[in-house]
Structure formats: C-alpha cells, structure tokens
Amino acid sequence: MSQPTAYPGRPRTPAPGAAAPELVIARFRRHGRRLLWPAIVLIAVAGATGYVSGNLPSPWEDWMLWAAAGLVVLLLAAVPYLRWLSHTYTVTTRRVIERTGLVQRRRVDIPHARGYTISERRGPVQRLWGSGTLILANGVDEPVRLVDVPSVRLVHETLSDQVEVSQILAHRDSHSVPVIATDD
C-alpha cells in the first residue's frame, strides 16, 4: 500500500497503526481590538494624572491622586489585559483546546476524530476586522464557542481540514490488519 504524500510544510502521514505525534498547528487569543478601551483608559489616566499632579487644591494631596489613578489603571486597564492574556485557543493535530481564567482555570478539549460541525458567525465590526466567532458542536457535548477569533476564515478552513484528516486516519487505522510477527 502506498503512503499518501504530505503537502510541503505539513507533517508526513503516519504509517497505518503507528501513533501520530500531536503537533501544535496554531495558538491564538481573541482579537487584539478588545484592548482598545483599556489602552485609551491607560493613556487618559496617565495624561490626566501628569497634568493635575502638583496642582490640586489644599485638602487634596498628590498621593490621593496617584492612588486613585493606580486603582483606575488596575481595574480598567490591567484586569482586562490579564483577562485577554489568560484566554487562549490552541489547535493541534488531534484536538482544539480552549483555556481561560485568571484565578480559576478552565480547559475545554474537543477532539477532531470525534467529528464536529463548525458554524461561523460574523457581525459587522468583526467583518471589518476579519475576525468572527466559531461554534464547534459535536452533537453530544455542549458546543465550544471560539469567540472573536482573528483570521476566522483561515482558522475555519484549518479546523475543517483537521477534522477530515483525523477521520480519514481513524477510519484507515480501524480497517488496517495488524501485522503479527512469527518466529521461524
């Protein structure tokens, strides 16, 4: 039986019955435009604090201004950035992994071999930026929502290819005859 050849840059197809290594295809976060308002808040607070510092009326002191500015930056800039940073999506040759959470971590896996449908939703702003939401549903578990995925069309095509390849390999391996070594 001849082995299918891989496209340039893709891993070679494993021999029948051999375990295929799990390789990371893509790792990404939500679209970066989610950080627009935290960046604007950070710039505005820095400008306002620099402008007002040293010019406060007598009952107020500069340390109060700096404490308030620090609290605003922490709540409106640092926390949204950390939330964005802690939410990752990983596509491997075997599954899709969603990890989220700052304090309490949550992980959701959906294997390609089980098969799933891929729905794509794009609002007007998402279309403008080339992002979108992918919904992966296998009909058994709760659907996995990949929200605000950058380059959503490319990720959609990649996931479709991975589901097809995984199902082909699973079907091939289920019908292959195991080789039994005999001592002569």
C-alpha positions as CSV (number, residue, x, y, z in Angstrom):
1,M,0.0,0.0,0.0
2,S,1.5,3.4,-1.0
3,Q,1.7,6.1,1.6
4,P,-0.1,9.4,0.9
5,T,2.3,12.2,0.4
6,A,2.1,15.3,2.6
7,Y,2.0,18.8,1.2
8,P,5.2,20.8,1.6
9,G,5.4,22.2,5.2
10,R,3.0,19.7,6.6
11,P,3.9,16.7,8.7
12,R,4.1,13.3,6.9
13,T,1.2,11.0,7.2
14,P,2.0,8.2,9.8
15,A,2.1,4.6,8.7
16,P,-1.0,2.6,9.4
17,G,-1.2,1.6,13.0
18,A,1.5,3.9,14.1
19,A,0.7,6.6,16.6
20,A,0.8,10.1,15.1
21,P,2.5,12.7,17.3
22,E,0.4,15.6,18.4
23,L,1.7,18.8,16.9
24,V,0.6,22.4,17.6
25,I,-0.9,24.0,14.4
26,A,-1.9,27.3,15.8
27,R,-2.1,29.1,19.2
28,F,-4.0,32.4,19.4
29,R,-6.1,34.7,21.6
30,R,-9.1,36.8,21.0
31,H,-8.7,39.7,18.6
32,G,-6.5,42.5,19.9
33,R,-9.1,45.1,19.3
34,R,-10.5,44.1,22.7
35,L,-7.6,46.0,24.2
36,L,-8.5,49.3,22.6
37,W,-10.5,50.7,25.5
38,P,-8.0,49.6,28.2
39,A,-5.3,51.4,26.2
40,I,-7.3,54.6,25.9
41,V,-8.0,54.5,29.6
42,L,-4.3,54.0,30.4
43,I,-3.3,56.9,28.2
44,A,-6.0,59.2,29.5
45,V,-5.3,58.4,33.2
46,A,-1.5,59.0,32.6
47,G,-2.2,62.3,30.9
48,A,-4.7,63.5,33.5
49,T,-2.5,62.4,36.4
50,G,0.5,64.2,34.9
51,Y,-1.5,67.3,34.2
52,V,-3.2,67.5,37.6
53,S,-0.3,66.4,39.8
54,G,1.1,69.2,41.9
55,N,-1.9,71.5,41.1
56,L,-4.5,70.1,43.5
57,P,-6.4,72.3,46.0
58,S,-5.3,72.2,49.6
59,P,-7.5,69.5,51.1
60,W,-6.3,67.0,48.5
61,E,-2.8,65.6,48.3
62,D,-0.8,64.1,45.5
63,W,-0.7,60.6,47.0
64,M,-4.5,60.5,46.8
65,L,-4.4,61.4,43.1
66,W,-1.8,58.7,42.5
67,A,-3.7,56.1,44.5
68,A,-6.9,56.9,42.5
69,A,-5.0,56.8,39.2
70,G,-3.5,53.4,40.2
71,L,-6.9,52.0,41.1
72,V,-8.4,53.1,37.8
73,V,-5.5,51.7,35.8
74,L,-5.7,48.5,37.7
75,L,-9.4,48.0,37.3
76,L,-9.9,49.4,33.8
77,A,-6.6,48.6,32.1
78,A,-4.7,45.8,33.9
79,V,-7.6,43.4,34.6
80,P,-9.0,43.5,31.1
81,Y,-5.5,42.9,29.7
82,L,-4.9,40.0,32.0
83,R,-8.3,38.5,31.1
84,W,-7.4,38.8,27.4
85,L,-4.0,37.3,28.1
86,S,-5.4,34.3,30.0
87,H,-7.8,33.2,27.3
88,T,-6.1,31.1,24.7
89,Y,-7.1,28.8,21.9
90,T,-4.8,26.0,20.7
91,V,-5.4,23.9,17.6
92,T,-3.3,20.7,17.4
93,T,-3.3,17.8,15.0
94,R,-5.6,15.9,17.4
95,R,-7.9,18.5,19.1
96,V,-8.9,22.0,19.8
97,I,-8.1,23.3,23.3
98,E,-9.7,26.4,25.0
99,R,-8.0,27.6,28.2
100,T,-9.4,30.5,30.2
101,G,-9.4,32.0,33.7
102,L,-7.3,34.3,35.8
103,V,-7.8,32.6,39.2
104,Q,-9.8,29.6,38.4
105,R,-8.5,27.9,35.3
106,R,-10.9,26.2,32.9
107,R,-9.9,23.9,30.0
108,V,-12.2,22.5,27.3
109,D,-11.0,20.0,24.7
110,I,-12.7,18.8,21.6
111,P,-11.0,16.0,19.6
112,H,-11.0,16.2,15.8
113,A,-11.5,12.4,15.5
114,R,-15.0,12.6,17.0
115,G,-16.0,15.0,14.3
116,Y,-17.9,18.2,14.8
117,T,-19.8,20.8,12.9
118,I,-18.3,24.3,12.5
119,S,-20.5,27.3,12.4
120,E,-19.1,30.8,11.7
121,R,-20.8,34.0,12.9
122,R,-19.5,37.4,12.0
123,G,-21.0,40.8,12.9
124,P,-20.4,44.0,11.0
125,V,-17.5,45.1,13.2
126,Q,-16.0,41.6,13.1
127,R,-16.2,41.6,9.3
128,L,-14.4,44.9,9.3
129,W,-11.5,43.5,11.3
130,G,-11.5,40.0,9.7
131,S,-12.5,38.2,12.9
132,G,-15.5,36.2,13.9
133,T,-16.9,33.6,16.3
134,L,-16.6,29.8,15.6
135,I,-19.0,27.4,17.2
136,L,-17.8,23.8,17.3
137,A,-20.7,21.3,18.1
138,N,-20.3,17.5,18.1
139,G,-24.0,16.8,18.9
140,V,-23.2,15.3,22.3
141,D,-21.4,17.8,24.5
142,E,-22.1,21.5,24.9
143,P,-20.8,23.5,21.9
144,V,-17.5,25.1,22.2
145,R,-17.5,28.8,21.2
146,L,-14.3,30.3,19.9
147,V,-15.2,34.0,20.4
148,D,-13.6,36.8,18.3
149,V,-11.1,34.7,16.5
150,P,-8.7,36.7,14.4
151,S,-8.4,35.5,10.7
152,V,-11.6,33.4,11.3
153,R,-11.8,32.1,7.7
154,L,-8.3,30.6,7.9
155,V,-9.0,29.0,11.3
156,H,-12.3,27.7,9.9
157,E,-10.5,26.0,6.9
158,T,-7.8,24.7,9.2
159,L,-10.3,23.1,11.5
160,S,-12.2,21.6,8.6
161,D,-9.0,20.1,7.2
162,Q,-8.0,18.7,10.6
163,V,-11.4,17.0,11.1
164,E,-11.2,15.4,7.7
165,V,-7.6,14.2,8.2
166,S,-8.4,12.8,11.7
167,Q,-11.4,10.9,10.5
168,I,-9.5,9.5,7.5
169,L,-6.7,8.3,9.7
170,A,-9.1,6.9,12.3
171,H,-11.0,5.0,9.5
172,R,-7.8,3.8,7.9
173,D,-6.4,2.6,11.3
174,S,-9.7,0.8,12.1
175,H,-9.6,-1.2,8.9
176,S,-5.9,-2.0,8.8
177,V,-4.8,-5.5,9.5
178,P,-2.3,-5.8,12.4
179,V,0.9,-7.5,11.5
180,I,1.7,-10.4,13.7
181,A,5.4,-11.4,13.9
182,T,6.1,-15.1,14.0
183,D,9.3,-16.8,15.0
184,D,10.6,-19.1,12.3
